[in-house]
Each structure stands twice: as C-alpha cells, then as structure tokens.
Amino acid sequence: MFLLRVEAEVRHTEDLKKVVKSITNFFSIKHYVVREEGPYPTVVAESDRVESLLKFHDILRRERILDSARKVLEHGRREKTIVFKLHKQSAYAGHPSFVSIDSESPLGPIKVRILTDGADELIDWLAPKTSGGRPLWDKPIPDL
C-alpha cells in the first residue's frame, strides 16, 4: 500500500502555476485539484505510485542532504504515515528546504503525507544512513 498526498495553499499574491511547479519540481504527480475550502485555495495532488518520489529521491542526493532528510522523515513518522513540510519558495527554485513550523515558509509550506505499510523501507530508500557524507547502502525502489 502506498499513497502520496501533497498540499499547498495558493496565497493571494501567488500564481497557481508557480505553486504547482513548486510541487512538481519534487514529485511526479500529473493530476491535481484545487480545493476552495478555507481562507486560501489549496492545490491537492495524490499518487499511488512509489515512482512519484523518484525526483525527490534524486534531489536529496544531488543536494547532499541525506542525513537531515532522514532525521525529518523519521521525526515525521507515525506507524504507517510519514509527514513533513517543505519551504514553498525554495521548492519553486528546485532546492529542498524542510520546515518544522508553517511560519518558516511565509507563503505557507508544501505539506507532504505518505501512507505506506513499508515506512521504514521507504525511508531507507529515500534517505539512507551515511558515513563521511556517503550513503551506507543504495537500495532499489521499494515495492509497496
């Protein structure tokens, strides 16, 4: 079982296409809806394919932030769920920046929720432990 859900508010000063680009820079999700609930419209994108995380997987390596990503993913893990937030403007520029509280991203964060039976396996694939800045293992994409 695998479900990726990504949400981001579209503030009054933002362009919908740029918010969608912030999401698709990291996640391969082709379809989204815009919910008009709450104070701001919200882009909601979902995928049931682990492959939708391949860009995120590769960016964590390119940016050399596996250790910090692993800490964030482990901290946001609750049984079958992994939750974390990304800075929206940084994501638009193609650089991952994790936020712990919403106010760290002035236009609101990108909220990511992953539901899976293989949370440990997924974290090990996305952000393996490292030694001297190098991954201790390189596992294939999990079959979830």
Buried (B, 14 or more C-beta within 10 A) or exposed (E): EBBBBBBBBBBEEBEEEEBBBBBBBBBBBEEBEEEEEEEBBBBBBBBEEBEBBEBBBEBBBEBEBBBBBBEBBEEBBEEEEBBBBBBBBBBBEBBBBBBEEEEEBEBBBBBBBBBBEBBEBBBBBBBBEBEEEEBEEEEEEBEB
